[in-house]
């Protein structure tokens, strides 16, 4: 028998979203943490280039007249767009004004889905330029991608979020708070390692905790499924009582 459709957290964006479910990625972390929460599941639409989804992201994420709209949509674009333009006009580069305008269109569309659909934008993270040259140059050539330009697009994303009233995570700054970020945050200089993804997950959870949304979407404010005490639960260390596994804090892996 098919039960009711569960409310969803939707992750929407390019390969930073696609790879968030590998290498102990931030998407996998969120899916794990929210997997026991009543009625919630994490879905993703990934590997989408900015030019392919704009200016009409609607069909990719959700239709306005859909029966159930996402509870939360997390959007990431900016890194590929920040690359230097190629003389052939081919490639993923999007000029900064066009990037800002299209991100605004995405924000407006997502906010129109329902009064309860919440939106978080992730800004472009930093990159390790030397690691990119070592790991990707033979495959992709000179990407024309610099940390400085990622910072410019990141700042533009944060500014437009203020303008349209969307929550944002400043990944460009957050990852560089670690002294060893160049060494531990990436798998290839662009995509995030497990350590880099832990930072992303922490920042997203921080936004969810601080947002004054009704209902709250923060992990610890949501009820767990099958949360009743049971004599079949594992024994506590004292050997006399049982431990309700629904009460175990599952966020240890991102500490």
Phi, psi and omega in degrees: 000136180270126180274184180294150179292131181280142173302149188236149160261124182250129175256126189228123178165200185271207190292341173298328174282315181304312184278001179288354176252016172228169180054041182053047188286167185292330176294317178295323178298313180297318180298321179293313184294322183267358184298332181264355183281137190298117172086000185249143173218157181250123176243168181211148174234109194232173176068022183266126174279147184304316182296332183284333185257347182256149004267022183234079181281351189309302183300332181288327185259301182190147175275146182301327183264014179296149182296315180239122179263156179299146173283328181213135172238123176254123188245133173227121166212153175147321183295305179297322182296332184282352180300150177298142179294144178269144180305333181282351186069009174272166177102176189273358183304135174233124179304147187304313179300322179291319177302312181297316182296317181289325176295324176297319179297320177298315181299314182297317180297313184295322179292339181276351185296316176193165178292341184257000177279119180257153186227135172232129173260137172260128178280166181299129176282168175288173177226162173254100187297321180294318179295323177299315180299321182287325189258336189238347188298321180293334181272314189245358182073201179282111185285344182063039185240127181232154178294326179299315180291326174301320178296323179295315180289326176298313181296322178296321178297315181296321180293317181292330177295321176298320184294320186258001176075041178246140177292147183221152173243123181275085182290327183300321179278318187300315182292327183280001175290336177281133180298328184256027187300325180296331185270333192239349191268352187228154173267331183218011183100341180242304186277152193273139172279180176301320180293319177295321180292328176300321179295316180299313181299317178300317182292322177294315179296327178295317177297316181296326180287320186275340182293136179268063181261144173237118358284156177292144178253008181291144185311310189279356178264353184260141178289151178265151175282148178052050187264002179291144175298145181216142175293350179270357176293161178300151179287144173286165180303334181284349178073006184245337181234168178254159181251118178287111185295339178292340181270353180289131179284114184270006182268013180299328186292346179252009179277000000 
